[in-house]
Amino acid sequence: MSRIHLCPSSTPRLPRDGFGRRASPSGRGLLLDAAERVAGLRTAPTRDAQRRWSWPDQDRPESAWRGSVSHAGELGLTALARGIWIGVDIQDQRPRPAALGWLARVLDRPAEQVGMREWAETEALLKAKGIAAIRPERVELPAWRPGWRRTPCGWWLRSSRPVPGGVQLALAAEEPLPLRWAGDLGPTGPLALSRTLAPTDAPVRLRLTEGSLA
């Protein structure tokens, strides 16, 4: 059965720049690591004209592996699937008035009804469709509920319940395939992460499990 493979990662000792800001892990590096673990691929992915990642297969182009990656600080999430375009996004909780103001306009919603979940869903959808760099004038998101939801444009969305002071996950895909998490899901493995993501610097315990995307 076809699946979407999700590979979380943590890079806790990232270097800081001259202003003290932590660097982000390499998206290509996260894709390479996930592709080797999930599919045994050791070649680097390529980007198409829409900046989407894939591993072209000349013999079976319709079933080539395709991927998407996102990171928030040291925390990363990579998604892989065969034969369908996907987009993944992970967002931490911090003030973004300009970004959310733009999003409220393109969603045609009051500003108080737009938050990190809508931002992550929009980013995941734009990545999957290959228009993340275009910033469309109009985006339509279906009402939230657990599981896959079909969007008005025909794509599918799935996202996590909000984690106060934590992170928001979102996934978009051409088809609503089952999910498979790769890696150690135990309480002491790399998916059990202690992160300080709240704007107040309050410590937040984040644990990614199969239920992280509701």
Secondary structure, 3 states (H helix, E strand, C coil): CCCEEEEEEECCCCCECCCCCECCCCHHHHHHHHHHHHHCCCCCCEECCCCCEEECCCCCHHHCEEEEEEEECCEEEEEEEECCCEEEEEEECCCCHHHHHHHHHHHCCCHHHCCHHHHHHHHHHHHHHCCCCCCCCCCCCCCCCCCCEECCCCCEEEECCCCCCCEEEEEEECCCCCEEECCCCCCCCCCEEEECCCCCCCCEEEECCCCCCC
